Amino acid sequence: MSHDEIVDLDKTYLLVNSFVIIAVDCFILISGYYGIKPSLNGLLRLYLICVFYNLCSYCITPIVYTGDNVYSLHGCFMPFSHSNGLWFIPTYSYLFILSPLLNRYWENISSKGAYTSIFIMGILIFYFGYFWNAHISPTGYDLMNFIFLYFWGRCLRLYHESRFKKQWPLVLGYLVFTMLTWGISLYQETSLAMAFPLSAFKYNSPLVIGSAICFFLIFRNFTISNSRINWLASSSLAIYLITECHNNSNLYIKLSNYVFNHYDSTATVILLYVALALLLALICILIDKLRIILFTPFEVRIIRIGEMFFEKIKNKIK
């Protein structure tokens, strides 16, 4: 592959990433918009799913042959505190645990107080976090940014439910924010930009968050009633857990590098990348459906035991 083709492929990757980098931010916005309804049942179900895929990954990856395998095995049973490469799971579990307090806060706040809260958090997230890489939120892969996005979702639901009826300003906003993100990423690719303090694809980037809000509002009123789509979407968490747990993404990277090194056409490489991603997603979905069939009875029993245990604790406290 020639140098120009490699450059074109890099630009294509950055463009695609500029459009899809909003996925996590959109998920937290949705959580805030509809409100997390925390329950012991939900927390236990999330825990069991994470443990299942942690153990599966532990058994089939080279990590079992390293001296660190004891720690990794013990970490498989503590997905909310030992991420094993899954930063999202612990961070979302923190938000889940805090959600009763966050929901109560929004039940008793005025519109002025809501906007003031978002403004203050915006200063922390954007100025101290994004622009100056402060510990409070250097990249957006953290609880502080999740709370900020959760607040945005709550605000949109409570004070902007009847607004944004026209779609074209939202579509325009999404495209503008996305193109600006792409422009920054292209600038950072140059040697001149190596010292540039900002990152185009941080989750706390004002452009990424703005793009996520526009995208969410575009599809806010859409109702997907297709059973096949919902059947596939219900296993989206499994795709993330399988591909990222114990850095399993290295396998996909190796396959991608093989494609890159053995094909000369940029179009062919892009098509094979897409086909590889779709194939991997399909395999993960089928694995998850098999898990549901085989292990749901076991999960239901564990959840019942957990509920009985916590019910006894509550009764003793009373």
C-alpha positions in Angstrom: 0.0 0.0 0.0 1.4 3.4 -1.0 2.0 6.3 1.4 -0.9 8.2 -0.1 -3.3 5.3 0.4 -2.2 4.9 4.0 -2.8 8.6 4.6 -6.3 8.2 3.0 -7.0 5.2 5.2 -6.0 7.2 8.3 -8.2 10.1 7.3 -11.1 7.7 6.7 -10.6 6.1 10.1 -10.5 9.5 11.8 -13.7 10.5 10.0 -15.6 7.4 11.0 -14.4 7.7 14.6 -15.6 11.4 14.6 -19.1 10.1 13.8 -19.2 7.2 16.3 -17.2 8.5 19.2 -20.4 9.8 20.7 -21.7 6.3 21.6 -20.8 6.3 25.3 -21.9 9.9 25.8 -25.2 9.1 24.2 -25.8 6.1 26.4 -25.3 8.2 29.5 -27.5 11.0 28.1 -30.2 8.3 27.6 -29.7 7.1 31.2 -30.2 10.6 32.5 -33.1 11.4 30.2 -35.1 8.4 31.4 -33.5 8.2 34.8 -31.7 5.2 36.1 -34.1 3.1 38.2 -31.7 1.3 40.5 -32.7 -2.1 41.9 -30.8 -4.9 43.5 -32.1 -7.2 40.7 -30.6 -5.0 38.0 -27.3 -4.6 39.8 -27.0 -8.4 40.4 -27.9 -9.1 36.8 -25.2 -6.7 35.6 -22.7 -8.3 38.0 -23.4 -11.9 36.9 -23.1 -11.0 33.2 -19.7 -9.3 33.8 -18.4 -12.2 35.9 -19.5 -14.7 33.2 -17.6 -13.0 30.4 -14.6 -12.2 32.7 -14.3 -15.9 33.5 -14.7 -16.9 29.9 -12.1 -14.4 28.8 -9.8 -15.5 31.6 -9.9 -19.1 30.4 -9.3 -18.5 26.7 -6.7 -15.7 26.7 -2.9 -15.9 27.3 -3.2 -14.2 30.6 -3.7 -17.6 32.3 -0.1 -18.4 31.5 1.4 -15.3 33.1 2.4 -14.8 36.7 -0.4 -12.4 37.2 -3.1 -15.0 36.7 -4.1 -15.3 40.4 -4.8 -11.6 40.6 -6.7 -11.7 37.4 -8.9 -14.6 38.5 -9.7 -12.9 41.7 -10.5 -9.7 39.7 -13.0 -11.6 37.5 -15.4 -11.8 40.5 -15.1 -8.1 41.3 -15.9 -6.4 38.0 -17.1 -3.2 39.6 -13.7 -2.6 41.3 -11.2 -4.6 39.2 -11.9 -3.5 35.6 -9.6 -6.1 33.8 -9.5 -3.5 30.9 -13.2 -2.6 31.1 -13.1 1.0 32.4 -16.8 1.6 31.5 -18.2 -1.1 33.8 -16.8 0.2 37.1 -17.6 3.8 36.1 -21.1 3.1 35.2 -21.6 1.0 38.4 -20.6 4.1 40.4 -23.2 6.1 38.5 -25.8 3.4 39.1 -25.1 3.4 42.9 -25.2 7.2 43.1 -28.4 7.4 40.9 -30.9 7.5 43.9 -29.1 10.6 45.2 -28.9 12.2 41.8 -32.5 11.5 41.1 -33.6 12.9 44.4 -31.5 16.1 43.7 -33.3 16.7 40.5 -36.7 16.1 42.1 -36.2 19.0 44.4 -34.3 21.5 42.2 -35.7 24.5 40.3 -34.9 25.2 36.7 -32.5 28.0 37.7 -30.7 25.6 40.1 -30.5 23.0 37.3 -28.9 25.4 34.8 -26.6 26.6 37.6 -25.5 23.1 38.4 -24.8 22.3 34.7 -22.9 25.5 34.3 -20.7 24.9 37.3 -20.0 21.3 36.3 -19.3 22.5 32.8 -16.5 24.7 34.1 -15.0 21.7 35.9 -15.4 19.3 33.0 -14.3 21.6 30.1 -11.9 24.1 31.6 -10.1 22.2 34.3 -10.6 18.7 32.8 -10.6 18.9 29.0 -8.4 22.0 28.5 -5.9 21.5 31.3 -6.1 17.7 32.0 -6.9 18.2 35.7 -7.5 15.0 37.7 -11.1 15.9 38.1 -11.8 14.7 34.5 -8.8 14.5 32.2 -10.4 12.4 29.5 -14.0 12.0 30.3 -13.5 8.3 31.1 -14.6 9.0 34.7 -17.6 9.4 37.1 -17.4 13.2 37.0 -18.1 13.3 33.3 -20.8 10.7 33.6 -22.6 12.7 36.2 -22.3 15.8 34.0 -23.9 13.9 31.1 -26.5 12.4 33.4 -27.4 15.9 34.5 -27.7 17.0 30.9 -30.1 14.1 30.2 -32.2 15.1 33.2 -32.3 18.7 32.1 -33.4 17.9 28.6 -36.2 15.7 29.9 -37.5 18.1 32.6 -37.1 21.5 30.8 -36.8 20.9 27.1 -39.3 18.1 26.5 -41.4 20.2 24.1 -38.5 22.0 22.4 -36.3 20.9 19.5 -39.2 19.8 17.3 -37.4 20.8 14.1 -34.9 18.2 13.1 -32.7 20.2 10.6 -31.0 22.4 13.3 -30.1 19.3 15.2 -28.8 17.5 12.1 -26.8 20.5 11.2 -25.4 20.8 14.7 -24.4 17.1 14.7 -22.6 17.5 11.4 -20.9 20.7 12.4 -19.6 19.3 15.7 -18.5 16.1 14.0 -16.6 17.9 11.2 -14.9 20.1 13.8 -13.9 17.0 15.7 -12.5 15.4 12.5 -10.6 18.6 11.8 -8.9 18.6 15.2 -8.1 14.9 14.8 -6.5 15.6 11.4 -4.5 18.5 12.9 -3.3 16.3 15.7 -2.0 13.7 13.2 0.7 16.2 12.0 4.0 16.3 13.7 3.4 20.0 14.4 0.5 19.1 16.6 2.2 16.6 18.9 2.3 19.1 21.7 -1.2 20.2 21.2 -2.9 19.9 24.6 -6.3 18.9 23.5 -7.6 15.5 22.2 -10.3 15.3 19.5 -11.8 12.0 20.9 -11.9 12.7 24.6 -15.4 11.9 26.0 -15.4 15.3 27.8 -14.6 17.2 24.6 -17.2 20.1 24.1 -17.5 19.0 20.5 -18.1 15.4 21.3 -20.7 16.2 24.0 -22.4 18.7 21.7 -22.5 16.2 18.9 -23.9 13.5 21.3 -26.7 15.9 22.5 -27.7 16.7 19.0 -27.7 13.1 17.9 -29.7 12.1 21.0 -32.3 14.8 20.3 -32.6 13.7 16.7 -33.6 10.2 17.6 -35.3 11.0 20.9 -38.8 10.5 19.6 -38.1 7.5 17.5 -39.6 4.2 18.6 -38.0 1.1 17.3 -40.5 -1.7 17.4 -38.7 -4.1 15.1 -38.3 -7.3 17.2 -35.2 -8.4 15.3 -33.4 -5.1 15.9 -34.3 -5.2 19.6 -33.2 -8.8 19.8 -29.8 -7.9 18.4 -29.5 -4.7 20.5 -30.1 -6.6 23.7 -26.7 -8.2 23.4 -24.8 -5.0 22.8 -23.2 -5.2 26.3 -22.0 -8.7 25.5 -20.1 -7.3 22.4 -18.3 -4.8 24.6 -17.5 -7.3 27.3 -16.2 -10.0 24.9 -14.1 -7.7 22.8 -12.6 -5.6 25.5 -12.3 -7.9 28.5 -8.6 -8.7 29.3 -7.7 -6.6 26.3 -9.2 -9.2 23.8 -9.3 -6.3 21.4 -5.7 -7.2 20.6 -7.1 -10.1 18.6 -9.1 -7.8 16.4 -6.1 -5.5 16.1 -4.0 -8.4 14.9 -6.6 -9.4 12.3 -6.9 -5.8 11.2 -3.1 -5.5 10.8 -3.1 -8.7 8.8 -5.7 -7.2 6.4 -3.8 -3.9 6.2 -0.5 -5.7 5.4 -1.9 -8.1 2.8 -4.2 -5.9 0.7 -3.1 -2.9 -1.4 -6.5 -1.3 -2.2 -7.8 1.2 0.3 -11.4 0.3 -0.7 -10.7 -3.4 -0.1 -9.2 -2.8 3.3 -12.1 -0.6 4.4 -14.7 -3.2 3.2 -12.8 -6.0 5.0 -12.6 -4.0 8.2 -16.3 -3.5 8.1 -17.0 -7.2 7.3 -14.6 -8.2 10.1 -16.4 -5.9 12.6 -19.8 -7.2 11.6 -18.7 -10.8 11.8 -17.2 -10.2 15.3 -20.4 -8.6 16.5 -22.5 -11.4 15.1 -20.3 -14.0 16.9 -20.6 -12.1 20.1 -24.4 -11.9 19.8 -24.7 -15.6 19.2 -22.5 -16.4 22.2 -24.7 -14.1 24.4 -27.9 -15.8 23.2 -26.3 -19.2 24.1 -25.4 -17.8 27.5 -29.0 -16.6 28.0 -30.4 -20.1 27.2 -27.9 -22.0 29.3 -27.4 -19.8 32.3 -30.6 -17.8 32.8 -32.0 -20.3 35.3 -28.8 -20.2 37.3 -28.8 -16.4 37.2 -32.4 -16.2 38.4 -31.6 -18.5 41.3 -28.5 -16.4 42.3 -30.6 -13.2 42.1 -33.3 -14.7 44.3 -30.7 -15.7 46.9 -29.2 -12.2 46.8 -32.6 -10.6 47.3 -33.4 -12.9 50.2 -30.0 -12.1 51.8 -30.4 -8.3 51.5 -34.0 -8.6 52.7 -32.8 -10.3 55.9 -30.3 -7.5 56.4 -33.0 -4.8 56.0 -35.2 -6.6 58.5 -32.4 -6.8 61.1 -31.7 -3.1 60.6 -35.3 -2.2 61.2 
